[in-house]
Amino acid sequence: MQQLITALIIPARLREFIRVERIEPVLTVQQSLVEGNVEAITGRGWHVLLNDEAIHIPLPLNPRAEVLIREAGTPMESTVSGTAVFLGHGSSGNDEDVPRHLLSLAERLFETRLAA
């Protein structure tokens, strides 16, 4: 079993809570969370995993994840759909704990306390 990492999970459905979970950094777990094949958008020191077929399925829009991505300084032209899984980006390209600054930004944006 691999070491668990901390992920920030933002569901598309607004009635579902944003949460922080410890997950195994393996593809099968990531695919389960995004409900399909995984694609990534990369920011500075972090990346967000999304369903790569979200617009074709279609999955619901995820305005909270879209706002966090943009507020974290990553420009985007398209919309974000489906559950978003934010992780840290290690120097060797491995998944790591979601950075604390991203959790703090999410707490301020969404007025919620996230336990890490």
N, C-alpha and C positions, 0 to 999 in steps of 0.2 A: 504494500500500500504506500502511495506517495504521501508526502507531507501535505497537510491541508493548508489552503490559502484563504484569505478573506476577500470576499466578493461583495460588491454593491449591486443589488438586483432591483431593477426598476420595471415592474410589470406595466404593460400598456393600459390595462384597465384601471381607471382612476379610483375605483372602489377598493382595489387591492393595495396593500401597504408596501411602501418602499422598505427593503430590508437588507440587512448585512448577514451573510452566511459564510460559514467555513465550508469550502468545497474541495474536492480532489481535483487537481489541475489536469484532468484527462478529457479527451475529446468526447467520450460517451456522456460524461456528466454535463459538459457544455452544451452538447446537442439536446440533451433532455431539458435543460433550462430554457433554451431558445426555441424549442419545439421543432427542430429540423437541422439542416446543414448550417454550419457556422461561417460567418464572414466577420471581419474586424475593421473598425475605424480606429486609427491610431492618433493619440494625442501626445503631449510631452510627458513621458514617464508612465503612461497608462494607455489602455486600449479598451474598447467596448465591443463585446461580441453580440451579434444580431443574427437573426434568421436570414439566410441569403436569398430566400424565395418569398419574403414577407409581402411584397407587393403583388405577387402572382397568386398567393393562397386565397384571399388576402387576409392579413393579420391587421388588427386595429392599430391606428396611429398611436405613437407613444410621445406625446408632447413633453412630458417631464424629462425623458432621456434626451430629447432633442435640445431642450433648453440647457440642460447640464453640459452637453457636448459643446454647444456654442459659448456658454458662459465660461467654460474651461479653456477657451481660446482656440478651438478647432473650427474653422469655417466649414459650412456645409451648404450645399445647394439643394439637396433632396431631403425628403422627410424620413423619419425613423418610425418603423412599425414593429410590433411584437415586443416581447420581453427583451430588455437590455441588461447585459451582465458586464459590469465594469471591473477591470483587474489592473494590477500594476504590471509594468513592462520591465523585466530585468535586463541587465546589461548583456547577458548572453542570449536574450530573446525568449527566455522562459517566463511563464506567468508567475507573478508575485502578488502579495497583498495589495489591494487597492490603496493608492496613496492617501494619507491622512488629509491632505489639502483638498482632495476630491470629495471625501466624506464631509468635511467642514463646509465646502461650497454647497453640497446637496442639502445639508441641514439648514443653511441659511436660505436657500432658494425655496425649499419646500416646507419650511417652518416645522421641522420634525427632528427629534433626537435619534441618532443612529448609534447603536452600540457596536463597537468594533471588537 
